Amino acid sequence: KVVHIVEGGCGTLLLGSSGLPLQKLEAELNHYAADGWQVVFQVLEMKRFWLFWQREAVIVTLGR
């Protein structure tokens, strides 16, 4: 199973960078952990957002 969580777009436009939503990431991983999934691999990706900005995204691979 693969989970993809992206930094918010409004914060990126207004502040230049807003950071990853760590509470959302934690809640999502805790939800899957309760179902028996565990983190196998994680990568942080920088994506281009519109013209000048970049957004961070976390891609987490889960396994049983």
C-alpha positions as CSV (number, residue, x, y, z in Angstrom):
1,K,0.0,0.0,0.0
2,V,1.3,3.5,-0.9
3,V,0.3,6.7,1.0
4,H,1.0,10.1,-0.7
5,I,0.7,13.2,1.5
6,V,1.4,16.7,0.0
7,E,2.2,20.1,1.4
8,G,-0.7,22.6,1.2
9,G,-0.9,24.8,-1.8
10,C,-2.2,28.0,-0.1
11,G,0.7,28.2,2.3
12,T,3.1,27.6,-0.5
13,L,1.7,30.5,-2.5
14,L,1.4,32.9,0.5
15,L,4.5,32.0,2.5
16,G,6.8,30.4,-0.1
17,S,6.8,27.2,1.9
18,S,4.4,25.9,4.5
19,G,5.9,22.5,5.4
20,L,4.3,19.1,5.5
21,P,1.0,18.5,7.4
22,L,2.7,16.4,10.2
23,Q,-0.6,15.9,12.1
24,K,-2.3,14.5,9.0
25,L,0.7,12.3,8.3
26,E,0.7,11.0,11.9
27,A,-3.0,10.4,11.9
28,E,-2.9,8.5,8.6
29,L,0.1,6.3,9.7
30,N,-1.6,5.6,13.0
31,H,-4.8,4.6,11.2
32,Y,-2.9,2.1,9.0
33,A,-0.8,0.8,11.9
34,A,-4.0,0.0,13.8
35,D,-5.0,-2.2,10.8
36,G,-1.6,-4.1,11.0
37,W,0.4,-2.1,8.3
38,Q,3.9,-1.0,9.0
39,V,6.3,1.5,7.2
40,V,8.6,-0.3,4.7
41,F,10.0,2.7,2.8
42,Q,9.6,6.5,2.8
43,V,10.8,9.2,0.4
44,L,10.5,13.0,0.4
45,E,9.8,14.5,-3.0
46,M,10.0,18.1,-4.1
47,K,7.5,18.9,-6.8
48,R,7.3,22.0,-8.9
49,F,4.1,24.0,-8.1
50,W,3.0,26.5,-10.7
51,L,5.8,28.7,-12.0
52,F,8.3,29.5,-9.2
53,W,7.3,27.5,-6.2
54,Q,8.0,24.0,-5.0
55,R,5.9,21.7,-2.8
56,E,7.1,18.8,-0.6
57,A,5.4,15.5,-0.7
58,V,5.9,12.3,1.3
59,I,5.5,9.0,-0.3
60,V,5.2,6.2,2.2
61,T,5.2,2.5,1.3
62,L,3.4,0.2,3.8
63,G,3.7,-3.6,4.2
64,R,2.3,-6.3,6.4
